[in-house]
Structures are given as C-alpha cells and as structure tokens.
Amino acid sequence: MKKKRLSFDAPCELDPKKSWGQYWLKPTRIYVQQVLKALKKSQIHAMAHITGGGLVGNVARVIPNGLCARMDRSTWKCPDMFSWLQKEGKVPLSDMEKTFNMGIGYVVIAPQSETLKLKTYFKGMKPIGIIEKGKSKAELC
C-alpha cells in the first residue's frame, strides 16, 4: 500500500464499493456453529482452522506421522486479494502459502463418504485433496 501510495480511505480497485481499509479488514469467518453440528452427525478425523502459518503448516499439525495430506491448488480459486498482494508486493508464491490461507479458511479431514453430509454444514465446501502414506505431513501440489 505504501509503495503504491494508496490510502486506506481510497476506493479499492479490487472492490470499488469499499475502501482499501474496509477491503483488508474483512472479519474472519467463525466456524463454531458448523463444527458443532458436523461433529454430532459426521465421522471426522481431524480439523484445522487455517490461520497464520498457511495451509500446509496448519494442516500438518493434525496429520499423524506416516501420513500426508496432499492438497491440490487447482481445486479452488485463490481470492483476488492474495493475487494482488503477491503481484504488487513481489512476494514469492512459497512465502504467500506459508503466511496466508490462500482462500481456504477451514479444513475438515473425513472419509470421502462423508462429503455430501459435510456440505450441508459447511456451505461452499469442496474436497481439496487426499490423505495417503507419506513422509511430509502436508503438501500443496
């Protein structure tokens, strides 16, 4: 923002209905209600709220040794805010992925047979990867 001489009060080029300040300070989505309902009715092995540390770092914390969560980048669209930040800040993709959630706010690890049921609790949910044997606990591919 400083390098581009943008004010937090100025209209946001990514969403002209908002100022840059309003755009960047969008509240975090809270998943408590969805999680509580899903836990009562679904078979869930693990969950991860994707915060600082990025997708790989947060998911790796809930994966047992000997298994790997392989997540496919092509299964979701990275929000414009991250693409803009990466381009304008000249931030390497590896650094972006270690720092931000890149559009995935919460990960539920469950049997594939639970997908349809879980979609009723988590609107917009979609499978992003698989769990398989591996040395690293989480990877983006």
C-alpha positions in Angstrom: 0.0 0.0 0.0 2.8 2.4 0.9 4.8 1.6 -2.3 1.7 2.2 -4.4 0.9 5.3 -2.4 -2.6 4.0 -1.6 -4.7 5.4 1.2 -6.8 3.1 3.3 -9.7 5.6 2.7 -9.3 5.4 -1.1 -11.6 3.3 -3.2 -10.4 -0.3 -3.6 -9.5 -1.4 -7.1 -10.5 -5.0 -6.2 -13.9 -4.0 -4.9 -14.9 -0.4 -5.8 -17.8 -0.4 -3.4 -15.3 -0.5 -0.5 -12.3 1.5 0.6 -9.0 -0.3 0.9 -9.3 -0.3 4.6 -12.8 -1.9 4.5 -11.5 -4.5 2.0 -8.5 -5.6 4.0 -10.2 -5.6 7.4 -13.0 -8.0 6.4 -13.8 -10.0 9.6 -12.6 -13.6 10.0 -15.3 -16.2 9.4 -16.1 -18.1 12.5 -16.9 -21.8 12.1 -18.0 -22.8 15.6 -21.7 -23.5 14.8 -20.9 -25.5 11.6 -18.2 -27.5 13.5 -20.5 -28.3 16.4 -23.3 -29.6 14.1 -20.9 -31.6 11.9 -19.2 -33.3 14.9 -22.6 -34.6 16.1 -23.6 -36.1 12.8 -20.4 -36.9 10.8 -17.3 -39.0 11.1 -14.5 -36.5 11.2 -10.8 -37.5 11.8 -9.3 -34.0 12.2 -9.9 -30.3 11.5 -7.7 -27.3 11.1 -8.6 -23.6 11.1 -6.2 -22.0 8.6 -4.6 -19.0 10.2 -1.0 -17.7 10.3 1.3 -20.4 9.1 -0.7 -21.0 5.9 -2.5 -24.1 4.7 0.4 -26.6 4.8 1.6 -25.5 8.3 -1.8 -25.7 9.9 -2.9 -28.9 8.3 0.4 -30.6 9.1 -0.3 -30.1 12.8 -3.3 -32.5 12.7 -1.8 -35.3 10.5 -0.3 -38.3 12.2 3.2 -39.4 11.4 3.4 -41.6 8.3 0.5 -39.9 6.5 0.4 -36.9 4.2 -2.4 -34.5 3.3 -1.8 -33.8 -0.4 -3.8 -30.7 -1.4 -4.4 -29.7 -5.0 -4.1 -26.0 -5.7 -6.3 -26.3 -8.8 -9.4 -27.3 -6.7 -10.1 -23.7 -5.5 -9.6 -20.2 -6.8 -7.2 -18.1 -4.9 -9.1 -14.8 -3.9 -8.1 -11.7 -5.7 -6.7 -10.1 -2.5 -3.9 -12.7 -2.4 -3.1 -12.5 -6.1 -2.9 -8.6 -5.8 -0.7 -8.8 -2.7 1.6 -11.3 -4.3 1.9 -9.3 -7.5 2.2 -5.8 -6.1 4.4 -6.9 -3.2 6.5 -9.1 -5.4 6.1 -11.9 -2.9 7.1 -15.4 -3.9 4.3 -18.0 -4.0 6.1 -20.1 -1.4 6.1 -17.2 1.0 2.4 -16.4 0.3 1.5 -20.1 1.0 3.5 -20.2 4.3 1.8 -17.0 5.5 -1.8 -16.8 4.2 -4.7 -19.3 3.9 -4.9 -18.5 0.2 -8.7 -18.8 0.3 -9.1 -22.0 2.4 -10.3 -20.9 5.9 -11.0 -24.3 7.4 -10.1 -27.9 6.6 -12.1 -30.9 7.7 -10.4 -34.3 7.3 -13.0 -37.0 6.9 -13.8 -40.1 4.8 -14.8 -39.4 1.3 -18.1 -41.0 2.0 -18.9 -38.1 4.4 -18.5 -35.3 1.7 -22.2 -34.8 0.9 -23.2 -34.7 4.6 -20.4 -32.3 5.4 -21.5 -30.0 2.6 -24.8 -29.4 4.4 -22.9 -27.9 7.4 -20.1 -26.1 5.5 -21.5 -24.0 2.6 -19.2 -23.9 -0.3 -17.1 -26.8 0.9 -15.3 -28.9 -1.6 -12.7 -31.6 -1.5 -9.2 -30.2 -1.9 -7.0 -33.3 -1.5 -6.5 -36.7 -0.1 -4.7 -38.4 2.8 -2.2 -41.0 1.9 1.0 -42.5 3.2 3.9 -40.1 3.1 6.9 -38.6 5.0 5.8 -35.0 4.9 2.6 -34.4 6.8 1.1 -31.9 4.3 1.9 -30.8 0.7 0.5 -28.5 -1.9 0.6 -29.8 -5.5 
